[in-house]
Amino acid sequence: MPDLAAPLIAWYRENARDLPWRHPEFGAWGVLVSEFMLQQTPVARVIPHLEAWLERWPDPAALAGEPPAEAVRQWANLGYPRRALWLHRAAVEIRDRHGGVVPADVDALLALTGIGDYTARAVAVFAYGQRHPVVDTNTRRVLARAVDGRSQPGAPARRDLAAMAAVLPGDDAGAAIVNAAAMELGAVVCTARAPRCEACPLAHVCAWRAAGYPDTGDGRRRQARYEGSDRQARGAVLRVLREAAAHAVPADAVIGDWPDAHQRDRAIDSLVADGLVEASGGMLALPR
């Protein structure tokens, strides 16, 4: 395998974006919150929400002391609101199991609500300086092209961690930079639709470039259209409940003019099933 670490480190040191969670004083709680928010959400949308969240809840205990409804309300329009509920539950677990300190151990992180392979390793690496492979969508695309000569990565798999581990240098600090650099490169240069190969530090070792940029297919799962979807209906229900002056709202007053009554009811039922909405006596409310 060609050496990817050295050119990635050199490029990152010159080109990395100045993002709040990359500051050394940011802390493990800030890193954890940022990773929850960044899932399927662009950086530009996350930063103002992240700043407001950490100003209100600067540590896990502060969030754990509030009802889940406040987490869902503060999440606002970030999308995928179950992340807010999971983050609240994780904060309670951190307070009760770990004395209010975000754990550094990957297995302990994986045991928290809403945390999977990526988030656990991201916190361990970027907050605590440990040496682990960290793999997101951008990383997988960089490896697929540079190492495997494919235009797009396949479906996520456990082997992705081994593939990234093979690229990392032996020292903890260098490994952390390479993890961050691979993600950054995929986000700003080796993009899905319009890669800027002329600006890529891996161009000289990229297997895809050497093969003439073949189209090897795209196995990525497509995001369903938002307009007219159940996701849009769910978001509309939550918006009414977030903005309501009273704790509970009559169910028939919540998006009662939605064009598809069956979709409206389905959205409410799914939110109740997810624990994002409580229904009682014909009233709907955010979880207490």
SVG drawing of the C-alpha trace seen along z (x, -y; Angstrom):
<svg xmlns="http://www.w3.org/2000/svg" viewBox="-59 -31 64 37">
<polyline fill="none" stroke="black" stroke-width="0.4" points="0.0,0.0 1.3,-3.5 2.1,-5.9 -0.9,-8.1 -0.1,-9.4 2.7,-11.7 1.0,-13.7 -2.3,-13.8 -0.5,-15.3 1.3,-17.9 -1.8,-18.9 -4.0,-19.0 -1.5,-21.3 -1.8,-23.8 -5.5,-23.5 -7.6,-22.3 -10.6,-24.5 -10.8,-26.3 -13.7,-24.5 -14.5,-24.8 -14.2,-21.1 -10.6,-21.1 -9.5,-23.5 -7.5,-21.7 -9.5,-23.3 -12.8,-22.3 -13.2,-19.3 -14.7,-15.8 -18.3,-16.9 -18.1,-19.5 -16.6,-16.8 -19.4,-14.4 -22.1,-16.9 -20.6,-18.0 -20.4,-14.4 -24.1,-13.9 -25.0,-17.1 -22.7,-16.4 -24.4,-13.1 -26.0,-13.8 -25.9,-17.5 -23.6,-20.1 -21.0,-21.9 -22.4,-25.3 -25.7,-24.4 -24.2,-22.7 -21.9,-25.4 -24.5,-27.9 -26.6,-25.2 -23.5,-23.7 -22.5,-27.0 -26.0,-27.6 -26.2,-24.1 -22.9,-24.3 -23.7,-27.7 -26.9,-26.4 -25.5,-23.0 -21.7,-23.2 -21.4,-19.7 -23.4,-16.4 -24.8,-17.0 -26.4,-20.3 -28.3,-18.6 -29.1,-15.6 -30.8,-17.8 -33.3,-19.1 -36.3,-17.1 -35.9,-15.5 -38.4,-18.0 -35.8,-20.8 -33.2,-18.8 -35.8,-18.3 -36.8,-21.9 -33.2,-23.2 -32.4,-20.8 -34.7,-23.1 -34.5,-22.4 -31.3,-20.3 -33.2,-17.3 -33.2,-13.7 -34.5,-14.8 -34.0,-11.3 -30.4,-12.4 -31.5,-15.0 -33.3,-12.4 -30.3,-10.0 -27.9,-12.8 -30.0,-13.6 -30.1,-9.9 -26.3,-9.7 -25.9,-12.7 -27.9,-11.0 -25.8,-7.9 -22.6,-9.9 -23.8,-11.6 -24.9,-8.4 -22.3,-6.0 -19.2,-8.1 -19.4,-10.9 -20.4,-13.4 -17.2,-12.9 -17.4,-11.7 -15.5,-8.4 -12.4,-7.9 -12.7,-4.1 -14.2,-3.1 -16.2,-0.2 -17.6,-2.6 -18.5,-5.1 -20.2,-2.4 -22.4,-1.5 -23.9,-5.0 -27.2,-5.6 -26.9,-6.7 -23.2,-6.1 -21.8,-3.7 -18.4,-2.8 -17.7,-6.2 -18.8,-8.4 -17.1,-6.3 -13.8,-6.3 -14.1,-10.0 -14.4,-11.0 -11.5,-8.7 -9.3,-10.0 -10.1,-13.7 -10.9,-14.4 -8.5,-12.0 -5.7,-11.5 -6.0,-7.8 -4.9,-5.8 -8.0,-4.3 -9.3,-4.3 -12.1,-6.8 -14.2,-6.2 -17.0,-8.3 -18.5,-8.6 -15.8,-11.0 -13.0,-8.7 -14.5,-5.7 -14.6,-7.6 -11.0,-8.7 -9.9,-5.1 -12.1,-3.7 -10.5,-5.9 -6.9,-6.2 -6.4,-2.5 -9.0,-0.4 -9.4,-2.4 -13.2,-2.7 -15.2,-5.7 -17.4,-5.4 -17.3,-3.2 -19.5,-0.3 -21.9,0.1 -20.4,-0.6 -18.8,2.5 -16.5,3.5 -13.7,3.9 -13.6,0.2 -12.0,-0.1 -9.2,2.3 -8.7,0.4 -8.3,-2.9 -6.1,-1.3 -3.7,-0.2 -3.2,-3.8 -2.5,-5.3 1.1,-6.0 2.3,-4.4 2.2,-7.5 -1.0,-8.7 -0.7,-12.3 0.1,-11.4 -2.8,-8.9 -5.2,-11.6 -4.2,-14.0 -4.5,-11.4 -8.0,-10.5 -9.0,-14.1 -7.2,-14.7 -8.9,-11.9 -12.3,-13.2 -11.4,-16.7 -10.0,-15.7 -13.2,-13.8 -15.3,-16.8 -13.6,-19.5 -11.5,-17.9 -12.3,-14.3 -16.0,-15.0 -18.7,-12.6 -19.8,-14.4 -17.0,-16.8 -13.7,-15.8 -10.9,-18.4 -8.1,-15.9 -5.7,-18.7 -5.7,-19.9 -5.4,-16.5 -2.3,-15.6 -2.9,-11.9 -3.1,-12.4 0.4,-10.9 -0.6,-7.6 -4.3,-7.5 -5.3,-4.1 -8.5,-5.6 -6.6,-8.3 -4.0,-5.9 -6.7,-3.7 -8.2,-6.6 -11.1,-7.5 -13.3,-4.5 -17.0,-4.5 -17.2,-1.5 -20.7,-2.0 -22.3,-3.7 -23.7,-1.5 -24.6,-4.4 -28.1,-4.5 -30.0,-7.4 -31.6,-9.9 -35.4,-9.9 -36.9,-13.2 -37.8,-15.4 -40.7,-17.4 -43.9,-15.5 -42.2,-12.8 -43.1,-11.4 -39.9,-13.1 -41.4,-16.5 -44.6,-15.7 -42.8,-14.6 -40.8,-17.8 -44.0,-19.9 -45.5,-18.1 -42.4,-18.7 -42.2,-22.4 -45.7,-23.0 -44.9,-21.3 -41.6,-23.1 -43.2,-26.5 -46.3,-25.9 -46.7,-28.2 -48.5,-25.5 -46.9,-22.2 -49.5,-20.1 -51.4,-20.8 -54.7,-19.3 -53.9,-16.5 -56.4,-17.8 -54.8,-21.2 -51.4,-19.8 -50.9,-20.4 -54.6,-19.8 -54.5,-21.2 -51.9,-18.8 -52.9,-17.7 -52.6,-14.0 -54.4,-13.1 -53.1,-9.5 -49.6,-10.8 -50.2,-13.2 -51.5,-10.4 -48.6,-8.2 -46.1,-10.9 -47.6,-11.4 -47.7,-7.7 -44.1,-7.3 -43.0,-10.2 -44.8,-8.6 -43.2,-5.3 -39.8,-7.0 -40.4,-8.7 -40.2,-12.1 -43.9,-12.9 -46.2,-11.9 -49.9,-11.4 -52.5,-11.4 -56.2,-12.3 -56.2,-13.7 -53.2,-16.0 -49.7,-15.9 -46.5,-17.1 -42.8,-16.8 -41.4,-14.2 -41.1,-15.1"/>
</svg>
